[in-house]
Amino acid sequence: MWTKYRFKRSLLNISLFVYITLIVMNSIKFNETIAEIGSIGKLVFCILFISTSLFLNLNSVLKIKLKNYALFILIAVILVFNSFYYISSTNNNFLANIAFPIYFVFYFLFIKNYISIIALKNRTNILELTKIKILSLFRVILFSNFVFWFILAYGTGVNMINFDENFGGFFQDEIHFGLFAATGFIISFYLRFNNLQKDVSIFNYVLLLVYFIIVLFTSRNALMITLIIPFYVLVFSRIKGFVAIFFYTFISIMIIEFYHYLNLITVENINTITSGRLTIWMLAIEEINQNGWFGGFGLLNLNDIILARNQGIGLFYLDRLEYLSLHSSFVELLAGGGVLAILFFAYLIIKSVIKVDNLNRGILLGILIGAFFESYLMQPFMLISILFYFIFFINNISVKTGY
């Protein structure tokens, strides 16, 4: 039995290593072959894992169930249906919409099998131990990839400064590299401040420092996320009594004072601050309004429409793009599935955020706030999305045992 246990634990660990490595490879720009292997390999690997996961079931005594799973299915069905409905001669995103729920199935099955592993040795705190073990493994895999690809890029003379003179690391893209570092920071932060097994090792502290320094020199969104989470967990969630009254009074005064300066804020200023995001959001909302708020285009289809209709007219930076991101997970979901999809998603998120402890709540809120300015939650194969959905799924799983 224990030989079987060790074998399947190793198999799960290797599976996560392969998957995360493929995800990292998918964003490598200095070698097209590496990027292509990652792009195709990540989905193929998920399908292979799903098709063989039945053989990994170790513990028939456990009953592992995902709460509100019907809403996940509804969101996936809405997106796929809208994509199918909107098929045209220019639509090549149907496969991407079909692939979207496959990643979620992979995450759930991976977590389910890991819970079975943990439950063989533990009778209490099964879910929290599962989370800690998976995130500990995630940390090692992420750091291994960081060292390997950084050395490879440096050794082969890759220019890690992109055309905007920003530090893009081995991704040659400051946004992706910043979110890579933010993911590593959040994992180490969780392992340091969770209530069950606090990791106070020098290694963990060094990772926190290194990832935070990288974030400082890369993405503003990644920096915002890594600042919000510690502030919420270590400061905001602990404000109580008279201190809370003083704090909220101070914030209210600041908001009132800020209101007087609203007339100085222009669309152009906001557009510049958000690197053109406001323009993209306005174009998306205009198209959604014309199509109907209860309808949808399926994921990525509206992106192509906006890009095709607005290239060549000098609109911000659209002329130099081959692919357009709407730069907001929530705008992407609204465009893909309409009001119903985003309402279902909001219900799942709100219910999950309310019931967890301050550490989990802070991490979920930090990533969600960042998702207002990037589309990563609708790209479940991005590193920060994987982290989000691992935590989210584990928080929404119920485990019943026959012990």
Residue pairs with C-beta under 8 A, 6 or more apart in sequence:
4 58
5 58
5 117
5 120
8 56
8 58
8 113
8 117
9 117
11 56
12 56
12 110
12 113
12 114
12 117
13 137
15 45
15 49
15 110
16 110
16 134
16 137
16 138
16 141
17 137
17 141
17 144
18 45
19 42
19 45
19 46
19 49
19 106
20 138
20 141
20 142
20 145
20 383
20 386
21 141
21 145
22 37
22 38
22 41
22 42
22 45
23 38
23 42
23 381
23 382
23 383
23 386
24 38
24 145
24 149
24 180
24 383
25 34
25 35
25 37
25 38
25 41
26 35
26 38
26 39
26 42
26 381
27 35
27 38
27 171
27 173
27 176
28 34
28 35
28 38
28 149
28 170
28 171
29 35
29 171
29 172
29 173
30 153
30 156
30 158
30 170
30 172
42 381
43 99
43 102
43 103
43 381
46 102
46 103
46 105
46 106
47 102
49 106
49 109
49 110
50 102
50 105
50 106
50 109
53 109
53 110
53 113
56 113
56 116
57 113
57 116
58 113
58 116
58 117
58 120
59 116
59 119
59 120
61 401
61 402
61 403
62 115
62 116
62 119
62 399
62 400
62 401
63 399
63 400
63 401
64 112
64 115
64 116
64 397
64 398
64 399
65 397
65 398
65 400
66 72
66 108
66 393
66 396
66 397
67 396
67 397
67 398
68 347
68 348
68 351
68 396
71 344
71 345
71 347
71 348
72 101
72 104
72 348
73 101
74 340
74 341
74 344
75 337
75 341
75 344
75 345
76 100
76 101
76 104
78 296
78 337
78 338
78 340
78 341
79 97
79 100
79 296
79 298
79 299
79 336
79 337
79 341
80 97
80 98
80 100
80 101
80 298
82 97
82 295
82 296
82 297
82 298
82 336
82 337
82 338
83 91
83 93
83 94
83 97
83 297
83 298
83 299
83 301
83 336
84 94
84 97
84 298
85 298
86 296
86 297
86 298
86 301
87 94
90 304
90 308
91 298
91 301
91 304
93 298
93 299
93 300
93 301
93 304
94 298
96 299
96 300
97 298
97 299
97 300
97 336
100 299
100 378
100 380
103 380
103 381
103 389
104 380
104 389
107 380
107 386
107 389
107 390
107 393
108 393
111 130
111 134
111 390
111 393
111 394
111 397
112 397
114 130
114 133
114 134
115 126
115 127
115 130
115 397
115 399
118 126
118 129
118 130
118 133
119 126
119 399
119 401
122 129
123 401
123 403
125 196
126 399
127 394
127 395
127 397
127 399
128 194
128 195
128 196
129 196
129 197
130 394
131 194
131 390
131 391
131 394
132 191
132 194
132 196
132 197
134 390
134 394
135 187
135 190
135 191
135 387
135 390
136 191
136 199
138 187
138 386
138 387
138 390
139 184
139 187
139 188
139 191
139 204
139 207
142 180
142 183
142 184
142 187
142 383
143 184
143 207
146 180
146 184
149 170
150 169
150 170
152 170
153 160
153 169
153 170
154 160
158 170
158 172
159 172
160 167
160 168
160 169
160 170
160 172
161 167
161 168
162 168
162 172
162 173
162 174
164 174
166 174
166 217
166 218
167 174
167 177
167 214
167 217
167 218
168 174
168 176
168 177
168 218
169 177
169 180
169 214
169 218
170 177
171 177
171 180
174 218
174 219
175 218
175 219
175 221
175 222
175 374
177 214
177 218
177 219
178 214
178 215
178 218
178 219
178 221
178 222
178 223
179 219
179 221
179 222
179 374
179 376
179 382
179 383
179 384
180 214
180 383
181 211
181 212
181 214
181 215
181 218
181 222
182 211
182 215
182 219
182 222
182 223
182 225
182 226
182 370
182 384
183 383
183 384
183 386
183 387
184 207
184 211
185 207
185 208
185 211
185 212
185 215
185 226
186 225
186 226
186 229
186 363
186 366
186 367
186 384
186 387
187 387
188 199
188 204
188 207
188 208
188 211
189 208
189 229
189 230
189 233
189 363
190 359
190 363
190 391
191 197
191 198
191 199
191 204
192 198
192 199
192 200
192 204
192 205
192 208
193 233
193 234
193 359
194 359
195 357
195 359
211 226
212 226
215 222
215 223
215 226
216 223
221 370
221 373
221 374
222 370
224 369
224 370
224 373
225 366
225 367
225 369
225 370
225 384
226 366
228 362
228 365
228 366
228 369
228 370
229 362
229 363
229 365
229 366
230 362
232 358
232 361
232 362
232 365
232 366
233 358
233 359
233 362
233 363
237 358
237 361
237 362
239 247
267 278
270 278
271 277
271 278
271 279
271 316
274 327
274 373
276 316
276 317
277 327
277 328
277 373
279 315
279 316
280 306
280 324
280 326
280 327
281 326
281 327
281 328
281 331
283 306
283 310
284 302
284 306
284 326
284 331
284 334
284 335
285 331
287 297
287 302
287 305
287 306
287 335
288 302
288 334
288 335
288 338
291 297
292 338
293 338
293 339
294 338
294 339
294 340
295 338
296 334
296 335
296 336
296 337
296 338
296 341
297 305
297 335
297 336
298 336
298 337
299 332
299 335
299 336
299 378
300 336
301 335
301 336
302 326
302 335
302 336
303 323
303 324
303 325
303 326
303 335
304 324
306 324
306 326
307 318
307 321
307 323
307 324
310 318
311 318
311 319
311 321
312 319
318 324
325 332
325 374
325 375
326 332
326 335
326 375
327 373
327 374
327 375
328 371
328 372
328 373
328 374
328 375
329 371
329 372
329 374
329 375
329 376
329 377
329 378
330 342
330 371
330 372
331 375
332 375
332 377
332 378
333 341
333 342
333 345
333 377
333 378
334 341
334 342
336 378
348 396
349 364
349 368
352 364
352 392
352 395
352 396
353 361
353 364
353 365
353 368
355 395
356 364
356 395
360 391
360 395
363 391
364 388
364 391
364 392
367 377
367 384
367 387
367 388
368 377
370 376
370 384
371 377
376 382
376 384
376 385
377 385
377 388
379 385
380 386
380 389
